[in-house]
Amino acid sequence: MEFRYLGHTGLQISELGLGTMQFKWTTDEATSYQVLDAFFEAGGNFIDTADIYSKWWGANTGGEAETVIGNWLKRKGNRHAIVLATKVRGRMWDGPNGEGLSRAHILRAVEDSLRRLQTDYVDLYQTHWPDDHTPIEETLRVLDDLVRQGKARYLGCSNYNGWQLMEAVLKARPAGLSEYISIQPHWSLVERENFEKNVLPVVKKFGLGIIPYSPLGRGFLTGKYRRGQPLPESKRTGSVQKLLNDKNFDLLDQLEEFGRARGKTPGQMALAWLLTQDLVASPIIGANTVEQLNDSLGAAGLKLSEAEMRVLGEMTKWEKE
C-alpha cells in the first residue's frame, strides 16, 4: 500500500481508505472486525466513518459503526497507527438541536463520537453535508475551537457544492480559522458531472485533498450488474437502477478489456481511474466481506496510461460539444 499526502498538509494516508457505512447494516459485527483486520494487515491506515452510520437500519440508533471501530482500536491497541476520520451533521438525538452544524450540535456530537471511538481525538473531522440554517462562520469557529483543543487535528467537508466550499475557505482565511483541507465527494466513472462541473475547479484552486466516496458506482463498476440479467439481491439495488443503461454497460465492457490485459478486475481498473487523478488522496472503499475488500485492495499502486485515461474519459464525458 502506498501513501499520499492529504491536500496541502503533511498528513499521509493510505492510497485506499476503508469506508464503514456497512458496519452493522449490510455487514454484521463479527465480519466488520475481520474487514478491519484485513485492511490494517494490508497496510491501510485511513478509516472513514460518520456518527449517523447506520441509524437508518432496523433497531439502530446511530453510532454503530463508530462503536465497532472504537472496540477494534481498543482491542488492537493501534490508535497511533490509524488516521481516523468521522463526520457530523445528521440527526443523532431528538429535539431542535439534534442535527445540523450549529455550535450546540457539534459540541455535543464530537464528544459522543470520541466516546464511541474510545479516543480523545479524531485525525479528520468532517462536516457531512452543508447546513443552510447555520451561518458558515458559526460552524467554522466551533470547528477551529476543536482543532485548538486537540480534539480534531484536521478539518474536512463532504457533499459541498462549489460556492459553499469557496465561501468556507474565504471566510476561514481572513479570520485566521482552521480551514477545510479535504473534501469527500460522490465521484466515480459513472458519477462525474456534478463534482467535476461544480466543485472540482474550487478544489484545484485551493489545493484540497479529494477522498471520493462510492468510487465503484454503488457496486456497478465491479461487474456485479450485467446487461440483460436479473438484478442480484441487495439492500442497495434500488440506488443502482439509474446506472443500468447501455452507455454504462459499454463502459463496463471496456474496463474488463483493459483489465484483462493487466490481470485486473473491472473494479480495480475503476479505482485506478481515480488513483490516476490529480489531488485524489484516497478513494473510500466499502466491503461487506474480506473477499470484497481484497478485490478492491488489488488496485493499490495501480495507475492508468494516458491512452486508457483518454478512452475512459471520452466514454464518460459529460461536457457538451
C-alpha positions in Angstrom: 0.0 0.0 0.0 1.4 3.4 -1.0 0.7 6.6 1.0 -0.3 10.0 -0.2 -0.3 13.5 1.3 -3.8 14.7 2.1 -4.2 18.0 0.3 -1.6 20.6 1.2 -0.9 19.1 4.6 2.0 16.9 5.8 -0.5 14.1 6.8 0.0 10.9 4.9 -2.9 8.4 4.4 -3.1 5.1 2.6 -4.0 5.4 -1.1 -7.2 3.4 -0.4 -9.3 4.3 2.6 -11.8 2.0 4.4 -15.4 3.2 4.5 -17.5 1.8 7.3 -21.1 2.7 6.4 -21.8 -1.0 6.0 -20.9 -1.9 9.6 -24.0 -3.4 11.4 -26.1 -2.7 8.3 -25.0 -5.0 5.4 -22.1 -6.4 7.4 -22.5 -8.0 10.9 -20.2 -7.0 13.7 -18.0 -10.1 13.6 -17.4 -9.7 9.9 -16.7 -5.9 10.4 -13.8 -6.8 12.7 -12.5 -9.2 10.1 -12.6 -6.5 7.4 -10.8 -4.0 9.7 -8.1 -6.6 10.5 -7.6 -7.4 6.8 -7.4 -3.7 5.8 -4.8 -2.9 8.5 -2.7 -6.0 7.8 -2.7 -4.9 4.1 -1.0 -1.7 5.1 -4.1 0.6 5.2 -4.1 3.3 7.8 -7.1 5.5 6.8 -10.5 4.7 8.2 -13.6 6.8 7.4 -16.9 6.8 9.3 -19.7 9.1 10.4 -21.8 9.4 13.5 -25.1 8.5 11.7 -23.8 5.2 10.4 -26.1 3.2 10.3 -29.1 4.8 12.0 -31.4 4.1 9.1 -31.4 0.3 9.6 -33.6 -1.8 11.9 -33.2 -1.0 15.6 -30.0 1.0 15.1 -29.9 4.4 16.7 -26.7 5.8 15.1 -23.1 5.5 16.1 -23.0 1.8 15.4 -20.0 2.0 13.0 -18.1 4.3 15.4 -18.7 1.8 18.3 -17.4 -1.1 16.2 -14.3 0.9 15.3 -13.7 2.0 18.9 -13.9 -1.6 20.1 -11.5 -2.7 17.4 -9.0 0.1 18.2 -9.0 -0.8 21.8 -8.6 -4.5 21.1 -5.7 -3.9 18.6 -4.0 -1.1 20.6 -3.2 0.6 17.3 -4.8 4.0 17.6 -1.4 5.7 16.9 -1.1 3.9 13.6 -4.6 4.9 12.3 -5.7 8.1 10.6 -9.3 8.2 11.8 -12.0 10.3 10.1 -15.6 10.8 11.2 -18.4 13.2 10.2 -21.0 15.4 11.9 -24.3 16.9 10.7 -27.0 14.2 10.7 -29.8 13.8 13.3 -28.4 12.0 16.3 -30.9 12.8 19.0 -34.4 14.2 19.4 -35.1 17.9 19.8 -34.4 21.1 17.8 -30.6 20.8 18.1 -30.4 17.1 17.3 -28.9 17.7 13.9 -27.1 20.4 12.0 -23.8 22.3 12.1 -24.5 24.7 14.9 -22.2 25.2 17.8 -24.7 23.5 20.1 -24.9 20.4 17.9 -21.3 20.0 17.1 -20.0 20.4 20.7 -22.2 17.5 21.9 -21.8 15.4 18.7 -18.0 15.4 18.9 -18.0 14.3 22.5 -20.4 11.4 21.6 -18.2 10.4 18.7 -15.0 10.4 20.8 -16.7 8.3 23.4 -17.8 5.7 20.9 -14.5 5.7 19.1 -12.7 5.4 22.5 -10.2 8.1 21.7 -9.5 11.6 22.7 -9.1 13.0 19.2 -10.0 12.3 15.6 -7.5 13.0 12.8 -10.1 14.3 10.3 -13.4 15.8 11.5 -15.7 16.4 8.5 -19.0 18.2 8.1 -21.1 15.6 6.4 -23.2 17.9 4.2 -24.0 21.7 4.5 -26.4 23.2 6.9 -28.3 26.1 5.3 -29.7 27.2 8.6 -26.4 27.8 10.3 -24.0 30.6 9.2 -20.8 29.1 8.0 -18.9 31.4 10.3 -20.5 29.7 13.3 -19.6 26.3 12.0 -16.0 27.3 11.2 -15.4 28.9 14.6 -16.6 25.9 16.6 -14.5 23.6 14.4 -11.5 25.8 14.9 -12.1 25.5 18.6 -11.9 21.7 18.4 -8.6 21.9 16.5 -7.2 24.3 19.1 -8.4 21.9 21.9 -6.7 18.9 20.2 -10.0 17.1 19.7 -9.7 17.3 15.9 -6.4 17.5 14.1 -7.6 18.4 10.6 -11.0 19.5 9.1 -12.8 18.3 6.0 -16.2 18.5 4.4 -18.4 16.3 2.3 -21.1 16.9 -0.3 -20.4 20.7 -0.6 -21.0 22.4 -3.9 -18.6 24.8 -5.4 -19.9 28.0 -4.0 -20.3 26.5 -0.5 -16.8 25.3 -0.5 -15.4 28.6 -1.7 -17.4 30.5 0.9 -16.0 28.3 3.6 -12.4 28.8 2.6 -12.7 32.6 2.0 -14.4 33.0 5.4 -11.8 31.0 7.3 -8.6 32.5 5.8 -9.0 36.2 6.8 -10.4 35.2 10.2 -7.4 33.0 10.9 -9.5 30.0 11.4 -8.6 26.4 10.6 -9.6 25.5 7.0 -11.1 22.5 5.3 -8.1 20.6 3.9 -10.1 17.9 2.2 -13.4 17.2 0.5 -15.3 13.9 0.3 -17.4 13.9 -2.9 -19.5 11.4 -4.7 -17.2 10.7 -7.7 -16.6 7.8 -10.0 -16.6 6.9 -13.7 -20.4 6.8 -13.6 -20.9 9.9 -11.4 -18.7 12.6 -12.9 -20.7 15.7 -13.9 -21.8 17.2 -10.6 -18.4 17.1 -8.9 -16.3 18.0 -11.9 -18.6 20.8 -13.1 -19.5 22.4 -9.9 -16.8 21.6 -7.3 -13.5 20.4 -8.9 -12.4 23.9 -10.1 -12.6 25.2 -6.5 -10.8 22.1 -5.2 -8.0 22.7 -7.6 -7.8 26.4 -6.8 -7.3 25.8 -3.1 -5.4 22.5 -3.3 -7.8 20.4 -1.2 -7.3 16.7 -1.0 -10.0 14.5 -2.6 -11.3 11.4 -0.9 -14.1 10.2 -3.2 -16.9 8.0 -1.8 -18.8 5.4 -3.8 -15.8 5.1 -6.2 -17.3 1.9 -7.6 -20.6 3.4 -8.6 -22.6 1.7 -5.8 -21.1 -1.6 -6.9 -21.9 -1.3 -10.6 -18.3 -0.9 -11.7 -17.4 -4.3 -10.1 -19.4 -6.1 -12.8 -22.0 -7.2 -10.2 -24.8 -6.0 -12.5 -24.9 -7.4 -16.1 -26.6 -6.3 -19.3 -29.9 -8.2 -19.7 -29.6 -10.2 -16.5 -31.9 -10.0 -13.4 -30.7 -7.8 -10.6 -28.9 -9.5 -7.7 -30.5 -9.5 -4.3 -29.1 -6.5 -2.4 -30.2 -3.8 0.0 -28.7 -1.2 -2.3 -30.1 -2.5 -5.6 -32.7 0.4 -5.9 -29.9 3.0 -5.9 -28.2 1.4 -8.9 -31.3 1.3 -11.2 -30.4 4.6 -12.9 -27.0 3.3 -13.8 -28.3 0.3 -15.8 -28.1 1.7 -19.3 -26.2 0.9 -22.5 -23.6 3.7 -22.0 -22.6 2.3 -18.6 -22.6 -1.3 -19.7 -20.3 -0.4 -22.6 -18.0 1.3 -20.1 -18.0 -1.9 -18.0 -17.1 -3.9 -21.1 -14.1 -1.5 -21.7 -13.0 -1.8 -18.2 -13.0 -5.6 -18.5 -11.0 -5.4 -21.7 -8.4 -3.1 -20.2 -8.3 -5.2 -17.0 -7.7 -8.5 -18.9 -4.5 -7.0 -20.3 -3.2 -6.2 -16.8 -4.7 -9.1 -14.9 -7.1 -6.8 -13.1 -10.8 -6.8 -12.4 -13.2 -4.0 -13.7 -13.5 -2.6 -10.2 -9.7 -2.4 -9.8 -9.5 -0.5 -13.1 -12.3 1.9 -12.0 -10.4 2.6 -8.8 -7.2 3.1 -10.8 -9.0 5.8 -12.8 -9.5 7.8 -9.6 -6.0 7.0 -8.3 -4.6 8.5 -11.5 -6.4 11.8 -11.0 -4.6 14.8 -9.6 -5.3 15.7 -5.9 -7.0 12.3 -5.2 -5.6 11.2 -1.9 -7.6 8.1 -1.1 -10.8 6.7 -2.6 -13.1 5.3 0.1 -13.8 1.6 -0.4 -16.5 -0.3 1.4 -16.6 -4.1 1.8 -19.1 -6.5 3.2 -16.6 -9.3 3.3 -12.8 -9.8 3.4 -13.1 -11.2 -0.2 -14.7 -7.9 -1.4 -12.0 -5.9 0.4 -9.2 -7.9 -1.1 -10.6 -7.3 -4.6 -10.5 -3.5 -4.1 -7.1 -3.7 -2.5 -5.9 -5.1 -5.8 -6.0 -1.6 -7.1 -3.2 -0.4 -4.8 -0.3 1.0 -6.7 -2.3 0.9 -10.0 -2.2 3.8 -12.4 -3.7 4.0 -15.9 -1.9 5.0 -19.0 -2.6 8.2 -20.9 -4.3 6.2 -23.6 -6.5 4.3 -21.1 -7.5 7.6 -19.4 -8.3 9.2 -22.7 -10.6 6.3 -23.7 -12.4 6.2 -20.4 -12.7 10.0 -20.3 -14.2 10.0 -23.7 -16.7 7.3 -22.9 -17.9 9.0 -19.7 -17.6 12.7 -20.7 -20.5 15.0 -19.6 -19.4 18.2 -21.4 -21.5 19.1 -24.4 -19.6 19.6 -27.6 
